[in-house]
Amino acid sequence: MARNNNGSGSLCIIGLEKSETNLRLLEEAKRKFGSVFFVPIDAIAIGFTDKFSISYRASDLLKFDAVLPRIPQRFCSYAYQLLSLFPSDTFMSTKPISYLLADERFFMLTVLRKRGIPTLNLRLTRTTNAAMRIIGEKDFPMIIRSPEKKTGVMVKNQSEAKSIIDALTSLKHPILMEGRVKSMISVYVANPNVLGAVRKKTDEKDIIFAKGKYKKHKLSAEEEQLALDATKAIDTQVARVDICTDAEPRVANIDLNPGLVSASKVIGVDMPRLVMESVHENYKSHTERPMLIKFFEDAKSVVNDILKSKHLM
C-alpha cells in the first residue's frame, strides 16, 4: 500500500482481536481516514535482511501513514520492538517507549514519579528480610503482590504480611508492596482532551485490578490535569488513567488499551468517536508539522543569504 497524499491518510489499527471497542474504532476510522486496516498482532511477521519488514499476509505495514496501537499489556515488550521498526515519519497515537514503560507497573510509576507526577507509594524487594525491614506499623493495611500478577492480597499486620511475603519468596517472585486504595476513578484521555471519568465501586479489597460497578464521576480541575500530565509523561495520546482519590489525587495505574464501549454508556459520550477524532486531528498536525519546520528553515536560509549579501556589498 502506497502512502496516501490526499490528506485523509491510511491507518493501521494493531490489536489482538476485533473486540467491541476495536470494532467501533474501526467503524469511526473509516469516516476519517482514506483507508483503514485492522491487523491482529499475533499474526504479524517481522524480519530483516537488507532492510526491515513488517507484514501481515501480503500487506506491507510499513507503508501506512498512521498506526493506532490497541495492544494488550501482556504484549508490551513485543509491541515496543514492533512499533520501533516503523519509519520515523509514521504517526503513532501511542509511541513505542510507552509500551516499554508500561511493561511493568512498578517501572512505569517510578518513571512518572521521576517526572513529577504524584503516584502511589510503592516498595519492591526480593527477600523476606528486606521486605520486613521496610514495613512500618503505620503502613497497614497494605496490598502485597508479585509485579507479574495483577491479583494482590490485603494484609492488616506484620504477621499476615510475613506469611504472604514468605510464600512469594519461596516461589522466587519479587515482592511489591503498596498502600491499599479505597477510592479510585478512571479517567479516559485522548490528548489534548479528557473524555470523561468513572468511579469504581467493588467489594474486593484490591480495588485497582478488581472488577466492579461504575458510575459517572465529575472531574475536578486537579484530577483532569493529572490525567493529562500522566499520559504526556509516558508519551501516549490515548489511555485510561486510574487515579487514587483517598487524599490528594495520585496515579495508581495507566492502561494503554482501555475498553471504551461500557464506559461510554456510563459517562454518556461516544468515546470511540471522540478517540478517533483525536487520533485524526493529531495525525493531521503530525503531517503538517514537517511542512512548517521546512518553511521556517527555508525562511531562515533566505534571511542568512540576505545578510551575507549585505555584508559583501
Residue, then its C-alpha position, 0 to 999 in steps of 0.5 A: m500500500a502506497r502512502n496516501n497524499n490526499g490528506s485523509g491518510s491510511l491507518c493501521i489499527i494493531g490489536l489482538e482481536k476485533s473486540e467491541t471497542n476495536l470494532r467501533l474504532l474501526e467503524e469511526a476510522k473509516r469516516k476519517f481516514g482514506s483507508v483503514f486496516f485492522v491487523p491482529i498482532d499475533a499474526i504479524a511477521i517481522g524480519f530483516t535482511d537488507k532492510f526491515s519488514i513488517s507484514y501481515r499476509a501480503s500487506d506491507l505495514l510499513k507503508f501506512d501513514a498512521v498506526l493506532p496501537r490497541i495492544p494488550q499489556r501482556f504484549c508490551s515488550y513485543a509491541y515496543q520492538l514492533l512499533s520501533l521498526f516503523p519509519s520515523d515519519t509514521f504517526m503513532s497515537t501511542k509511541p513505542i517507549s510507552y509500551l516499554l514503560a508500561d511493561e511493568r507497573f512498578f517501572m512505569l510509576t517510578v518513571l512518572r514519579k521521576r517526572g513529577i507526577p504524584t503516584l502511589n507509594l510503592r516498595l519492591t524487594r526480593t527477600t523476606n528480610a528486606a521486605m520486613r525491614i521496610i514495613g512500618e506499623k503505620d503502613f497497614p493495611m497494605i496490598i502485597r503482590s508479585p509485579e507479574k500478577k495483577t491479583g494482590v492480597m490485603v494484609k492488616n499486620q506484620s504477621e499476615a504480611k510475613s506469611i504472604i511475603d514468605a510464600l512469594t519468596s519461596l516461589k522466587h517472585p519479587i515482592l511489591m508492596e503498596g498502600r491499599v486504595k479505597s477510592m479510585i476513578s478512571v479517567y479516559v484521555a485522548n490528548p489534548n482532551v479528557l473524555g470523561a471519568v468513572r468511579k469504581k465501586t467493588d467489594e474486593k479489597d484490591i480495588i485497582f485490578a478488581k472488577g466492579k460497578y461504575k458510575k459517572h464521576k465529575l472531574s475536578a480541575e486537579e484530577e483532569q490535569l493529572a490525567l493529562d500530565a500522566t499520559k504526556a509523561i509516558d508519551t501516549q495520546v490515548a489511555r485510561v488513567d486510574i487515579c487514587t482519590d483517598a487524599e490528594p489525587r495520585v496515579a495508581n495505574i495507566d492502561l494503554n488499551p482501555g475498553l471504551v464501549s461500557a464506559s461510554k454508556v456510563i459517562g454518556v459520550d461516544m468515546p470511540r468517536l471522540v478517540m478517533e477524532s483525536v487520533h485524526e486531528n493529531y495525525k493531521s498536525h503530525t503531517e503538517r508539522p514537517m511542512l512548517i519546520k521546512f518553511f521556517e528553515d527555508a525562511k531562515s536560509v533566505v534571511n542568512d543569504i540576505l545578510k551575507s549579501k549585505h555584508l559583501m556589498 
